[in-house]
Each structure stands twice: as structure tokens, then as C-alpha cells.
Amino acid sequence: MAKAKTKNKSNSLDNALKLLDLFSMDVSELGVTEIANKLGIAKSTAHRLLITLESEGFVMKNRETSRYHLGVPLLALGNLVSSRLKILEMGRPIIQQLVEKTGESAHIAILKNGEVFYLCKEDCKHPVEMLTHIGRKNPPHCTSAGKVIFAYKPKDFIENYIKEHGLHPYTPYTITHPEEFLRVLKQIKQQGYAISKEELHEGITSIAAPITVNQQVAASVSIVGSIKRIHPTNYHLLTKAVIQAADQISHKLKTL
């Protein structure tokens, strides 16, 4: 009995995904009969799927034609995916130049489900041994890539993150006090860049700057390296290079 229920749920999910996939730029609206025919399912089944998807906002019904189109959440998701692909397309050659200029590994990262998610990474000739790669997730409160995005978020967003995730100490240098964390974020926003010195990995420093899309901070550019190479004596030059790279990507995205 349980297996039958699981199978039915799986079939429903499969049909729902196939249904959503029917919509495109050329086919913006579809009727119940059209959907049933295209999916090879009963009209009543198609109608039930549409009611469920409509209740969650994934599709909307045109009351004049009784036909359906994609809802706002999926349209927003499409725009989000598109913007991230553009960030990668525009950003990769720029962070390659950043690696050549600074001699350090470079990343493009976004904030995803409360974590730093690395979209792109370019290694230098002497990469440090650390756990960063494309698709890797790290805590934002102790990474420059995460802090520089957090700095432009509303205060209630940051406070909710602290409440849900806490400020876990990864090294003796991790900021764990909420008031200090908020103070640091305010400073980061004022100066336009973030530095994380041994906050996630001992012996490792990173510098990050924000990438803006439609006047909103959507991602970050960062370089990461040993404290022997990234240290206070060259912070200014390296920070300048990171900010310049982030600004170049932001400008390219603005002109698309």
C-alpha cells in the first residue's frame, strides 16, 4: 500500500514537471485539453495537476480564456538562473585576469539557502589546500565572499540568519558575537570590500568585493591565499584589484 502511494506521488511529480516544461517563449498559454493531449494523460488528471500548481502559484489561470500560464515564482526563478549564467559568462575571463594580476586563486560566489555557493573558480599556480571548488558551500559569516554580500542585506535578514544558523566558530578568529558581526558588516558596506583573515581556515586570508545586478548585490568576487602572501602590507593593492574585477563584471552586466 505504501509503495503504491509512493509511486502515485512520483508519477504526479513527474507529470507536474513535464507540464511546466510545456510552456516556453512561443507557447505562453495552454488549455487543459491541450495539456492532457501533450502529456498523454486524462483531462481530469491534467485538471487536478493544474489546480495543485495554481494553489502554489506555479501556474495562473487566465479567467477570460480559461487557459493557463506560468506563475510569478517560476518567472522569477528563470530570471534568477539567467542572471547567474550571465555572471558566469561575463565574469570568468575577468577573474582569470584577476588571478594573473594577483597571483592568487579567485572565485565568483552567490548566497544560496543561507550559504556561500561557489559558481566559478580559477586556480593560481600555487593554490592553497582548502575546501573550495565549484558547487562548494561554505558558511557566509566567516568568509569574505559571504560577508560582503551580507553587508548589503537588511538587518532583519542578518538577524534571522544568526537566529537560525548561529555564528559557529571554525577557528579562534571566527566572529561569534552578533553585535561584533553587525558592526563588521556595517564597516564592510562603508568601505566596499571584505577581508576574512583565518576566520574559516587557519593560515588562509581572503578578500572579496560585491557584484551588482540591477543595483542589487547579487554575487561576489574573491581571492584566497596564504597569510604569507595576502597580508596587511599588500592588502591595499590586492583589494584594489578585487574591487576593480567586481566593478568590471557589474558594468558588463549593466550594459547587456
ABEGO torsion letter per residue (X at the ends): XAAAAAAAAAAAAAAAAAAAAABBAABABBBAAAAAAAAGBBAAAAAAAAAAAAAAGABBBBAAAGBBBBBAAAAAAAAAAAAAAAAAAAAAAAAAAAAAAAGBBBBBBBBBGGBBBBABBBBBABBBBBBBBBGBBBBAAABAAAAAAAAABBAAAAAAAAAAAEBBBABAABBABAAAAAAAAAAAAAAGBBBBBGAABBGBBBBBBBBBBGGBBABBBBBBBBAAABBAAAAAAAAAAAAAAAAAAAAAAAAX
